[in-house]
Amino acid sequence: MTDVTRVLSALEHGDPSAAEQLLPLVYDELRKLAAARLSHECAGQTLQPTALVHEAYLRLVNPPQSSPAAGDDKEAVHWNSRGHFFAAAAEAMRRILVDNARRKQRPKHGGQLQRVELDEVVSLSDDRAGELLSLHAALDKLAAEDPEKAALVKLRYFAGLSHQEAAQALGISRATADRHWAYARVFLRCAMDDADKSS
C-alpha cells in the first residue's frame, strides 16, 4: 500500500491528521496538473495554479454538508485508490474552472465583455469561457450516456494526464482508452456543434 493510499484510507475513516499528511504527498503532482490545465486557458486568466490546487484540495478533503434533514454529518469520502483520488481532483478542478467561467460571464463581472490591452491592435475573437461552458454541457451529456468515457475526458482535459496515465487511473487498457477517447471526441464535438446551432 502506498503512502497516498494509506493516508486516503485514514482520511476516509475520519483521522483528523490525515488531511495534513496528504497535502505534502500529492501537492506537487496536483500543482503540475493544475498548471497544465490552466496553460490551455485564455490570456488574462486570474486563477493561478496554486489557487486552483488549494481550492480543489479543500473540496476533496472537506466535502459539502449534507442536507439538514439528513443530519449534520458530512458526506463520507471514499477513496478506492490513488487513481480514484486524482480522478476526483480532476473533477474538482473542472467544477472550479466552470464556476469561474460562469462567474466571468455574469453582467456584474463584465458579462460578454473581454479585456483588451491598450497596445493590442487585434481584437480578441475567441471566447474561452463560452467554449468551456459549452464543453461542460456536452461532457454532462456524455457522462449521462457513458460515465467511463466522460471520466477519461476529465482526466485528459482537466487534469492534464497523459493517455497512459488516464488509462491506468481508470483501470482500463490503453486500447480501451484509445477507443473511448475517439468516441468521446466525436460525441463532444457533435454536442458542442448542436448547441452552437441552436443558440
Secondary structure, 3 states (H helix, E strand, C coil): CCHHHHHHHHHHCCCCCHHHHHHHHHHHHHHHHHHHHHCCCCCCCCCCHHHHHHHHHHHHHCCCECCHHHCCCECCCCCCCHHHHHHHHHHHHHHHHHHHHHHHHCHHHCCCCCCCCCCCCCCCCCCHHHHHHHHHHHHHHHHHHCHHHHHHHHHHHHCCCCHHHHHHHHCCCHHHHHHHHHHHHHHHHHHHHHHHHHC
